[in-house]
Amino acid sequence: MLLIFISCLILTGNAFAIDGFYSYVDKKGVLHVTNIPSDLRFTPHGEPEKRPALSSQRMKKIITLVERAARKYSVDPHLVKAVIRAESDFNPYAVSRAGAKGLMQLMPETADALDVINPFDPYESIEGGVRYLRYLLNLFENDLKLSLAAYNAGRTNVIKYGGIPPFKETRNYVRKVLVYYDEYRKM
């Protein structure tokens, strides 16, 4: 009975009532719920400020993954860190209102196209996100602003509007990433 109650709370979004619980739905549609997550498929519920802070060891692992993927795809690692900071603030369990997931906030369709099976896995998210960023940089001839706008709003919107789309969120996103990028390059 408790599991049914918890499941209903999760599905209806009443996160405040289930703080401290983690869940995921597997490929067969089975809901898994726990108070002690055993792998990265579990995502936390509750207020974001109540999530455990990222340990320095975990952050070092993320930075190592960023540096490897950046080298592999010839993307500045400072840019990748700036994108991650703007997208998820280095929270591997982040989920946006639109459904983007993980460190690099990949939409499910984009994750599928990039063969990212578990967007909450830092390796998969970074690998897929950096590969996608490289694709956008190539598509827009290394125009950083257009590539970032496409990362946020989709390449079709950038093409449709012939530049950064007139969406407040996208314009703010591009500015934010560029500020973070500049900060990381100065460190």
SULVENCOR-V901168 format. One record per residue. N is the residue number from 1. SS is DSSP state (H for helix, E for strand, C for the rest). OMEGA is omega in radians with two decimals (NA if undefined). BURIAL is 1 if it has 9 or more other ideal C-beta (glycine too) atoms within 8 Angstrom, else 0. Layout:
n=(N & N)
ss=(SS & SS)
omega=(OMEGA & OMEGA)
burial=(BURIAL & BURIAL)
//
This chain:
n=(1 & 2 & 3 & 4 & 5 & 6 & 7 & 8 & 9 & 10 & 11 & 12 & 13 & 14 & 15 & 16 & 17 & 18 & 19 & 20 & 21 & 22 & 23 & 24 & 25 & 26 & 27 & 28 & 29 & 30 & 31 & 32 & 33 & 34 & 35 & 36 & 37 & 38 & 39 & 40 & 41 & 42 & 43 & 44 & 45 & 46 & 47 & 48 & 49 & 50 & 51 & 52 & 53 & 54 & 55 & 56 & 57 & 58 & 59 & 60 & 61 & 62 & 63 & 64 & 65 & 66 & 67 & 68 & 69 & 70 & 71 & 72 & 73 & 74 & 75 & 76 & 77 & 78 & 79 & 80 & 81 & 82 & 83 & 84 & 85 & 86 & 87 & 88 & 89 & 90 & 91 & 92 & 93 & 94 & 95 & 96 & 97 & 98 & 99 & 100 & 101 & 102 & 103 & 104 & 105 & 106 & 107 & 108 & 109 & 110 & 111 & 112 & 113 & 114 & 115 & 116 & 117 & 118 & 119 & 120 & 121 & 122 & 123 & 124 & 125 & 126 & 127 & 128 & 129 & 130 & 131 & 132 & 133 & 134 & 135 & 136 & 137 & 138 & 139 & 140 & 141 & 142 & 143 & 144 & 145 & 146 & 147 & 148 & 149 & 150 & 151 & 152 & 153 & 154 & 155 & 156 & 157 & 158 & 159 & 160 & 161 & 162 & 163 & 164 & 165 & 166 & 167 & 168 & 169 & 170 & 171 & 172 & 173 & 174 & 175 & 176 & 177 & 178 & 179 & 180 & 181 & 182 & 183 & 184 & 185 & 186 & 187)
ss=(C & H & H & H & H & H & H & H & H & H & H & H & C & C & H & H & H & H & C & C & C & E & E & E & E & C & C & C & C & C & E & E & E & E & C & C & C & C & C & C & C & C & E & E & C & C & C & H & H & H & C & C & C & C & C & H & H & H & H & H & H & H & H & H & H & H & H & H & H & H & H & H & H & C & C & C & H & H & H & H & H & H & H & H & H & H & H & H & C & C & C & C & C & C & E & C & C & C & C & C & E & C & C & C & C & E & C & H & H & H & H & H & H & C & C & C & C & C & C & C & C & H & H & H & H & H & H & H & H & H & H & H & H & H & H & H & H & H & H & C & C & C & C & H & H & H & H & H & H & H & H & H & H & C & H & H & H & H & H & H & H & C & C & C & C & C & C & H & H & H & H & H & H & H & H & H & H & H & H & H & H & H & H & H & H & H & C)
omega=(3.12 & 3.13 & 3.11 & 3.11 & 3.13 & 3.13 & 3.12 & 3.11 & 3.13 & -3.07 & 3.13 & 3.06 & 3.12 & -3.03 & -3.08 & -3.09 & -3.07 & 3.12 & -3.13 & 3.10 & 3.14 & 3.13 & 2.93 & 3.07 & -3.10 & -3.08 & 3.12 & 3.14 & -3.14 & 3.11 & 3.09 & -3.12 & 3.11 & 2.98 & 3.10 & -3.08 & -3.11 & 3.05 & -3.00 & 3.08 & 3.13 & 3.07 & -3.08 & 3.04 & -3.13 & -3.08 & -3.11 & -3.11 & 3.11 & 3.10 & 3.11 & 3.12 & 3.11 & -3.13 & 3.13 & 3.10 & 3.13 & 3.12 & 3.10 & 3.11 & 3.13 & -3.13 & 3.09 & 3.10 & 3.10 & -3.10 & 3.11 & -3.12 & 3.13 & 3.09 & -3.10 & -3.07 & 3.12 & 3.07 & 3.14 & -3.14 & 3.09 & 3.09 & 3.13 & 3.11 & 3.12 & 3.11 & -3.14 & 3.14 & 3.13 & -3.07 & -2.98 & -3.05 & 3.10 & 3.08 & -3.09 & -3.12 & -3.08 & 3.05 & -3.14 & 3.07 & -3.12 & 3.11 & 3.08 & -3.00 & 2.99 & -3.11 & -3.06 & 3.04 & 3.11 & 3.03 & -3.10 & 3.14 & 3.12 & 3.11 & 3.11 & -3.12 & -3.13 & -3.11 & 3.06 & -3.10 & -3.11 & -3.11 & 3.10 & 3.05 & -3.09 & 3.13 & -3.10 & -3.12 & -3.11 & 3.13 & 3.14 & -3.11 & -3.14 & 3.09 & 3.11 & 3.10 & 3.09 & 3.10 & -3.13 & 3.09 & 3.09 & -3.10 & -3.10 & 3.02 & 3.11 & 3.03 & -3.02 & -3.11 & 3.12 & 3.13 & 3.11 & 3.09 & 3.13 & 3.10 & -3.10 & -2.99 & -3.11 & -3.10 & -3.12 & 3.09 & 3.12 & 3.11 & -3.12 & -3.09 & 3.11 & -3.12 & 3.12 & -3.13 & -3.09 & 3.13 & -3.12 & -3.12 & -3.10 & 3.13 & 3.10 & 3.14 & -3.13 & 3.12 & -3.11 & -3.13 & -3.14 & 3.08 & 3.12 & -3.14 & 3.13 & 3.12 & -3.11 & 3.14 & -3.13 & -3.12 & NA)
burial=(0 & 0 & 0 & 0 & 0 & 1 & 1 & 0 & 1 & 1 & 0 & 0 & 0 & 0 & 1 & 0 & 0 & 1 & 1 & 0 & 1 & 1 & 1 & 1 & 0 & 0 & 0 & 0 & 0 & 0 & 1 & 1 & 1 & 1 & 0 & 0 & 0 & 0 & 0 & 1 & 1 & 1 & 1 & 1 & 1 & 1 & 0 & 0 & 0 & 0 & 1 & 0 & 0 & 0 & 0 & 0 & 0 & 0 & 1 & 0 & 1 & 1 & 1 & 0 & 1 & 1 & 1 & 0 & 1 & 1 & 0 & 0 & 1 & 0 & 1 & 0 & 1 & 1 & 1 & 1 & 1 & 1 & 1 & 1 & 1 & 1 & 1 & 1 & 0 & 1 & 1 & 1 & 1 & 1 & 0 & 0 & 0 & 0 & 0 & 1 & 1 & 1 & 1 & 1 & 1 & 1 & 1 & 0 & 0 & 1 & 1 & 0 & 0 & 1 & 0 & 1 & 0 & 0 & 1 & 1 & 1 & 1 & 0 & 1 & 1 & 1 & 1 & 1 & 1 & 1 & 1 & 1 & 1 & 1 & 0 & 1 & 1 & 0 & 1 & 1 & 0 & 0 & 0 & 1 & 1 & 1 & 1 & 1 & 1 & 1 & 1 & 1 & 1 & 0 & 0 & 0 & 1 & 1 & 0 & 0 & 1 & 0 & 0 & 1 & 1 & 0 & 0 & 0 & 0 & 1 & 1 & 0 & 1 & 1 & 0 & 1 & 1 & 1 & 0 & 1 & 1 & 0 & 1 & 1 & 0 & 0 & 0)
//
